């Protein structure tokens, strides 16, 4: 039981780090938006791509967590 919680805690920490890094990238992109129209278009495109990536990553992590819980409950 403790092994499951340790693994989930480790994965949650990775998820938090992932979101912090994504946030930092978006803040840097927001600074670039202020200066030129080209960067505005670039950042909006980047925002769409990052949002899509976050949804895929979140879906993968939820699927992984579901598999870990199923594996734990079958033992």
C-alpha positions as CSV (number, residue, x, y, z in Angstrom):
1,X,0.0,0.0,0.0
2,X,2.8,2.4,0.9
3,X,4.6,1.6,-2.4
4,X,1.5,2.7,-4.3
5,X,1.4,6.0,-2.4
6,X,5.1,6.6,-2.9
7,X,4.8,6.0,-6.6
8,X,1.8,8.3,-6.9
9,X,3.5,11.0,-4.9
10,X,6.6,10.7,-7.2
11,X,4.4,11.1,-10.3
12,X,2.5,14.0,-8.8
13,X,5.8,15.8,-8.1
14,X,6.7,15.2,-11.7
15,X,3.4,16.6,-12.8
16,X,3.8,19.7,-10.7
17,X,7.3,20.3,-12.1
18,X,5.9,19.9,-15.6
19,X,3.2,22.5,-15.1
20,X,5.8,24.9,-13.5
21,X,8.1,24.6,-16.5
22,X,5.2,25.1,-18.9
23,X,4.1,28.2,-16.9
24,X,7.6,29.7,-17.1
25,X,7.7,29.1,-20.8
26,X,4.3,30.8,-21.1
27,X,5.4,33.8,-19.0
28,X,8.5,34.3,-21.2
29,X,6.2,34.0,-24.3
30,X,3.9,36.6,-22.8
31,X,6.8,39.1,-22.4
32,X,7.6,38.6,-26.1
33,X,3.9,39.3,-27.0
34,X,4.3,42.9,-25.8
35,X,7.0,43.8,-28.3
36,X,5.9,42.6,-31.8
37,X,3.0,41.3,-33.8
38,X,5.0,38.4,-35.1
39,X,5.7,37.2,-31.6
40,X,2.0,37.5,-30.8
41,X,1.1,35.1,-33.6
42,X,4.0,32.8,-32.6
43,X,2.9,32.8,-29.0
44,X,-0.7,32.2,-29.8
45,X,0.3,29.2,-31.9
46,X,2.6,28.1,-29.1
47,X,-0.2,28.4,-26.6
48,X,-2.4,26.2,-28.6
49,X,0.3,23.6,-29.0
50,X,1.2,23.7,-25.3
51,X,-2.4,23.4,-24.3
52,X,-2.9,20.4,-26.6
53,X,0.3,18.8,-25.2
54,X,-0.9,19.4,-21.6
55,X,-4.2,17.6,-22.4
56,X,-2.4,14.7,-23.9
57,X,0.0,14.5,-21.0
58,X,-2.8,14.8,-18.4
59,X,-4.7,12.0,-20.2
60,X,-1.6,9.8,-20.2
61,X,-1.0,10.4,-16.5
62,X,-4.6,9.6,-15.6
63,X,-4.4,6.4,-17.6
64,X,-1.1,5.5,-15.9
65,X,-2.6,6.2,-12.5
66,X,-5.7,4.0,-13.3
67,X,-3.4,1.2,-14.4
68,X,-1.3,1.5,-11.1
69,X,-4.5,1.4,-9.0
70,X,-5.8,-1.6,-10.9
71,X,-2.4,-3.4,-10.5
72,X,-2.4,-2.7,-6.8
73,X,-6.0,-3.9,-6.3
74,X,-5.4,-7.2,-8.1
75,X,-2.5,-8.1,-5.8
